[in-house]
């Protein structure tokens, strides 16, 4: 549904996107993750046809963006960074304008108008000028214009930027529902967005592909993967006692809240031995959990080049 081959964009001596190969399949929510300045927005602008690649190709639903731009754009809904719009228009005027330039018939267009306005809870602001709206409401109007024509492919650049927690939850539910019938590419630097929405992640930095994996595969690269953490206030749990377990490689105590994290040796599972030891000692423990791995740690390691490749993760060669 979305595919790039050796996609490259240069600005003079600066290579913003460097021979990028990504592929998003039907029904997939692909997260495009990277630090600020990594090239995420540049990638999306080339796929959307707003920027011409210096070399390489981008396709949407099999249509080359450079050779068949109209067909590619008909298949695509795009929410760019900042959600630009016509501030002097009311929300109603703007969305009707989008329906007309998309070429939808009156019957289909007004049905979609009602559906999208309801989904994004815009009824109360339809007669307000866009310039008078809050940042969160403008973001929702931008998302509305992206999905009005019911496209098979969506590209969303920071879709929940500026939304409060309730609005974020509603938008994430909408994206999750739409993903069942569409391919969605989400550009973000928010790791919570990846956990909430994505079933696959591409990580880029300095325009280069560094990793392509599922969130679970990335979490397996974390040193916290398989670790056990717990709180035991006033229980007198000693590191020495835990260190006697043959499966344990290391122990850390958070200096702020005293939470204890026990790390396993390679290939070892330690939840049951730790629980058994604590129970035998009669120690009161709260919030014990088996760590899946910490995506923020893995993200830092990958984007700073401090971690070797791991099983299930494809390392980009630029």
PyMOL commands that set and color helices and strands:
alter all, ss='L'
color gray80, all
select helices_A, chain A and resi 40-48+69-74+91-101+106-119+123-125+130-132+135-147+165-178+191-197+215-219+239-243+271-280+295-304
alter helices_A, ss='H'
color red, helices_A
select strands_A, chain A and resi 2-11+14-20+23-24+29-33+55-60+63-64+76-79+153-157+183-188+200-205+208-213+228-231+248-253+260-264+286-290
alter strands_A, ss='S'
color yellow, strands_A
deselect
rebuild
show_as cartoon
